[in-house]
Structure formats: C-alpha cells, structure tokens
C-alpha cells in the first residue's frame, strides 16, 4: 500500500474514533503507533507515540529524524484535520491533529 492509501484509511479510522468518542485501549494505540512508524515512515517516539484525546489525536515525533517534507505529507494526507505544533517538556515535536469537520 502507498503512503496515501494507508494515511487515508488511518485518517478515516481516527476521525471515526474522535467523532463518535470511542474508547481506545493500549493495544490499539500501539497499532496506530506501529502504522505511523512502519507504514508511513513517520519518526514517532517509541514510548509516547500516539495519544487520542477528546477532539484530536497527538503525535510525538523525534526531531532528529524529522524532515519538513514529512510534516507537509502529513498535512496533505490528513486533510480532515488541522495540525498544530504544541509545546512539550520532552524535547520532541508534538503535533496535535484536530478534526476540522
């Protein structure tokens, strides 16, 4: 599968979780983190990874492995979400994806 195909499916699933306020267990979060790391080649932090909150999901990215093009691809692929850079205490890049529908 291509980046766009995986990202599209992932976007639909995450949007559904957020819109319907579905509960997500730790195993599911590990699967999402795995998809971002292996399928989309996004440098997500191994421990913090992916967090799903009320109206959004958050990615913790490793800045040393991050290229600007990666953020642009995420922004293009996750077009139903608005991306915001968030401050954090971990020395990581924290991106918040808020559903814009």
C-alpha positions as semicolon CSV with decimal commas, in nm:
position;residue;x (nm);y (nm);z (nm)
1;X;0,000;0,000;0,000
2;X;0,114;0,353;-0,069
3;X;0,157;0,633;0,185
4;X;-0,166;0,797;0,067
5;X;-0,369;0,475;0,091
6;X;-0,250;0,396;0,443
7;X;-0,291;0,759;0,554
8;X;-0,643;0,774;0,409
9;X;-0,755;0,462;0,595
10;X;-0,588;0,578;0,913
11;X;-0,748;0,923;0,882
12;X;-1,095;0,769;0,844
13;X;-1,046;0,543;1,143
14;X;-0,909;0,817;1,369
15;X;-1,183;1,060;1,261
16;X;-1,447;0,796;1,342
17;X;-1,296;0,739;1,687
18;X;-1,294;1,111;1,762
19;X;-1,638;1,193;1,618
20;X;-1,806;0,902;1,796
21;X;-1,598;0,937;2,114
22;X;-1,500;0,571;2,103
23;X;-1,279;0,425;2,373
24;X;-0,932;0,320;2,256
25;X;-0,728;0,067;2,451
26;X;-0,349;0,048;2,486
27;X;-0,319;-0,225;2,223
28;X;-0,498;-0,011;1,964
29;X;-0,267;0,283;2,041
30;X;0,033;0,053;1,984
31;X;-0,113;-0,050;1,647
32;X;-0,160;0,314;1,545
33;X;0,195;0,397;1,653
34;X;0,322;0,098;1,455
35;X;0,134;0,215;1,143
36;X;0,280;0,565;1,168
37;X;0,633;0,431;1,219
38;X;0,647;0,139;0,976
39;X;0,389;0,211;0,709
40;X;0,407;0,591;0,690
41;X;0,775;0,620;0,795
42;X;0,695;0,894;1,048
43;X;0,956;0,921;1,329
44;X;0,708;0,873;1,615
45;X;0,865;0,842;1,961
46;X;0,862;0,479;2,081
47;X;0,730;0,549;2,432
48;X;0,496;0,845;2,389
49;X;0,390;0,781;2,030
50;X;0,020;0,846;1,972
51;X;-0,233;0,991;2,212
52;X;-0,607;1,025;2,145
53;X;-0,794;1,295;2,335
54;X;-1,147;1,433;2,313
55;X;-1,139;1,621;1,985
56;X;-0,800;1,527;1,842
57;X;-0,504;1,296;1,831
58;X;-0,145;1,385;1,913
59;X;0,181;1,256;1,766
60;X;0,512;1,285;1,948
61;X;0,786;1,298;1,686
62;X;1,162;1,261;1,717
63;X;1,307;1,590;1,585
64;X;1,643;1,443;1,479
65;X;1,473;1,219;1,222
66;X;1,210;1,470;1,115
67;X;1,217;1,644;0,781
68;X;0,989;1,930;0,679
69;X;0,858;1,722;0,387
70;X;0,720;1,468;0,634
71;X;0,504;1,730;0,802
72;X;0,384;1,853;0,462
73;X;0,290;1,496;0,360
74;X;0,100;1,450;0,688
75;X;-0,080;1,780;0,636
76;X;-0,178;1,682;0,281
77;X;-0,281;1,327;0,374
78;X;-0,477;1,418;0,688
79;X;-0,685;1,687;0,521
80;X;-0,980;1,642;0,757
81;X;-0,758;1,757;1,043
82;X;-0,592;2,086;1,132
83;X;-0,233;2,040;1,253
84;X;-0,098;2,250;1,540
85;X;0,253;2,246;1,687
86;X;0,226;2,210;2,064
87;X;0,483;2,287;2,334
88;X;0,609;2,000;2,549
89;X;0,872;1,917;2,807
90;X;1,021;1,617;2,630
91;X;1,234;1,784;2,360
92;X;1,012;1,627;2,094
93;X;0,795;1,773;1,822
94;X;0,434;1,745;1,941
95;X;0,174;1,770;1,665
96;X;-0,194;1,796;1,751
97;X;-0,441;1,690;1,481
98;X;-0,781;1,849;1,547
99;X;-1,080;1,733;1,347
100;X;-1,193;2,025;1,133
101;X;-1,524;1,882;1,010
